[in-house]
Amino acid sequence: MAAVRRRAADVACLAVALVVAFPLYWMVLSALRPAGEIQAADPRPWTLAPTVDSFRRVLTAQDFGRYFLNSLLVAVVVVALSLVASFLAAVALTRLRFRGRTVLLVMLLVAQMVPVEALTIPLFFLVRFYGDVVPAVGLNQLGSLVVVHLAFSLPFAIWMLRGFTAAVPAELEEAAALDGASRFRFTWQVLFPLVAPGLVAASVVSFVHAWNDFLFAKTFLISGTETRTLPLGLLVFFKPEEQDWGAIMAGATLMTIPVLVFFVAVQRHLVSGLGGSVKG
């Protein structure tokens, strides 16, 4: 009976995986189709004449490399800053006792409940106002995207890392103190490696949100092409007379590759911590 249930669970998981993977398969397939097959009346789940012409049009498009580097720069900076800030905030919320601690935790939850669309216009006016004071975070600057993505990624990352830091026994910190370790040394040499799985999970979420962002990029990067990110760069293939769906699908495929590479690079560290944040 147990074997039957296990087999049924495997079949169900496989079915879910196929459903989730089908849009990705269709995206790659559309990128490899010839122009005549993409908008055919009876599309088939395969192509008899795959071609890389769509990828060639994307890679040779003007400023595509600049858009790619802009997106990569924003995503990497957001991940680095959010990990450091969220880790220190999580340590403070779990290891220190101060007035307003509970209120701060509630505010972190409330910040995640507000829809992004409801905050876009207020954020636009804030960025425009503070951009006059600090031009690096003003309109048409990549710094504005970094600041806004930090504001949205930090509450989730802090709340996630709070659980990991709270799982580290207080006795471990006391033992480190007896051995002469300062709080700073304990935090970075003992606590930081133990919460690494949480840091990896938070980095994946922050990277994906910053890399795939279109709404904020469209809102704050309103003129010029030097600071456009990759999602905005794909708009050049949406032409008034006819959309280049092959290039659009090829561009979307190329956008997916860095996310997959990043996840594959960190998933080993994420899986290694699923058994618990403290071993031994």
N, C-alpha and C positions, 0 to 999 in steps of 0.2 A: 504493500500500500504506500509506503514511504517512497519507494522508487517511482511509482506512478505519479505521485504528487510532485516529485522532483522533476520528472520528465515534463509534466504539464507546465510547471513554472518555467522551465527552460524554453518551451515552445512559446509561452506567452511573452517572455523577455525578447525572444528572437523576433516575434511579430511586432512588438513595440519598436525594436531597433530598426526594423525594415521601414516602418512608417516614418520614423524620425529621419532616417537616412535618405528616403526617396527624394525629398526636395533638393538635397545636395547632389544626388545623382543626376537629377533632371537639369540642374544648373550647369554641371560640368558637361553633360551631354549636349545641351543647347549651345555651349561655348564651342564645341567641336563640330557642330552641324554646319553644312554649307548654307549659304544664304537662302536658297530656295526651300530648305526643309524646315527652317525655324518657324515659319508662319503657315505651314501646310495645313490643309483642312482636316487631314487625318494623321496627326502626329503619331509616330511609332516610338516605342521605348528603346530604340537603338538607331544607329546611323550606319549606312553602308559605305559612306565616303567621308570619314572624319578628316577634318582640316584644322590647321592652326592659324588660319588667316585672321580670325577674330582676335586671338592673342597678339598677333603681329600688329594689328591696328591699335590695340591698347598700348603695347609697349613702345610703339613709335609715336604715340600721341604727344603733342607738345606739353612739356612740364609734368609728364606723368611721374618721372623720378622725383621731382620736387614735391609733388603731392604725397608720394609714398614716404619720403623722409620727414615731411611735416607731421603726418599721422604717427609715424614711429617715434618722433621726438616727443610729441604730446603724451602718447601712451607710456613711454618709458619714464618720463618725468613724473607723471601722475602716479604710477606704480611705486616709484622710489620714495616720493614724498609721503604718499598715503601709508606705506608700510612703516616708515619711521615714526610718523605722527600717531598712527593708530596704535602701534605697539606701546609707545610711551604713555599714551592716554589710557590704554587698557591696564597697564601696570599701575598707574596712579589710581584708577577706579577700584582695583582689587587689593592693592597692597597698602594704600594710604587711607586714612580716615579724615575727612574734612567736611565742613559745612556745605550743604548744597549738593552733595554727592548723589543722593536719590533723585533730586530734581534734574540733574544733568543726565542721568540714565533715562528718565522719562522723556526728556527733550530729544535724546538720540532716537528713541522709538517714534516719537511724533514726526521727526524730520524724515523718516522713511515712509510715512503714510501719506505725505502730501504729493499729489501727482506732479510729475515733471512739467507737464504742459501748463499747469496753473502758475508755475514760477518763472516761466520763460520770459514773459514780458517784464515783470519786476526786475529780473536779473539783467535784462537788456539795459534798463535805465540805470541800474547800479553800476554796470560795467562802463557805460557811457560817462557817468558822473566821476567815478574814481579813475577812469582813464585820463581825465584832465590832470589829476594829481600824480598818478604813476602811469606814464604812457605805455609801459611794457605790458600792462594788464588791461589796456583799453580795447576799443573796437578795432577789428582788423589786425589783431595781434594774437599770436598763439598763446601768449600768457593768459589771456582771458579764458581760453578753453581749459588750461591747466587749473586755474583757480576754481572755475565752476565745477569741473569734474572732481576736484578734491572735496568740494563742499558736499557733493552727493555720495562719494565713495567712502568718506571718513566715517559717517554714522554706522554704516553696515560693517565696515572693517573693525571699528572699535567694539561694536557689540559682539561680533564673532570672536575676536581675540580675547575679549573679557572672559569668555568661557574657558579658553585654553589656559590663560594665566591663573584663573581661579582654581583650576584643577591641579596646579602645582602645590604640593603640601607646604604649609608654613614651616614645618619641621626642617625642610630642606634649606630654607633661608636661614633658620637658626643655626643649623650645622655649618653653613658657609660662614656665618658671622663668628662662630667659635673658632673657625680655622683662620680668622683674620681677614676675611674678604669683606670689602666695603659694599654698601648697597649698590653703588655704580658697577662694581666688578661682578656682583651676583646677577645684576640685571642683564648684562651683556654677555657674560661668559657661561652662565648657568641657565637663566630663565629664557634668554633669547633662543638658544638651540632647542629647548624643550617645546616651545610654541611654534617651531618652524612649520609644522603641518597647517596650522591656522594662518600663518603668514603666506604660505603658498596658495591656500584657498582664496584669501583676500586679494592676492596679487592677480589671480586668474580673473576674478570678477572685475577688478579695477581696469585691467588691461582690455578686456573685451568691451566694456562700456566706453572707454576712451577711444579705442580703435574703431569701433563701429558707429560712433556718434555722427549723426547727420543734423539733428534738430539744433543743437547748440552751435555747430559749425555754420549752419545756414543763417542763424540768427545774429551771431557776433562777427562773422567774416563776411561783411556785406559788400565789399568792393575790393578790386584787385585780385590778382591770381597768385602772388608770391606766398601768401599765407594759407592758401586753400589746402584742405586735407583731402585724403583719397576719396571718401564718400562724395564730397563736392566735385571732385575731379571727374567722376563718372557722369556728371550732368552734361558734359560736352557731347555725349553720345545720344542724348535725348534731343533730337532735332525737330524743329516745328513741322517739317514736311514728312519726315519718316524717322522712327526710332531705330537705331542700330542695335537690335536685341542681341546679336551675336557678340558684339563688343561689350555690351552691358553685362552679359553673362560671363564673358571672359574676365572682365574687370572684377566682378563679384567673386569669381573663383580665385583670382590672384589675391584679393583681399582676405580670403579665408585662410590662405596658406600660412601667413605669420601667426594667426591665432592657433592653428593646429600645431605648428612648430613650438610655440611657447608652451602649449599644454603638454605636449609630449616631453618637452625638456624638464618640466616640473612635476609631472604626474607621479614619477617614482617617489619623490619626496612626500607627495600628498598621500599616496597609498601606504607608505611606510609608517605614517603616523595614525592610521585608522585604528590600530590596536590600543591606542591610549597615548596621552601626552607624556606620561612618566613611566619608565620601565625599571624593573628591578626594585 
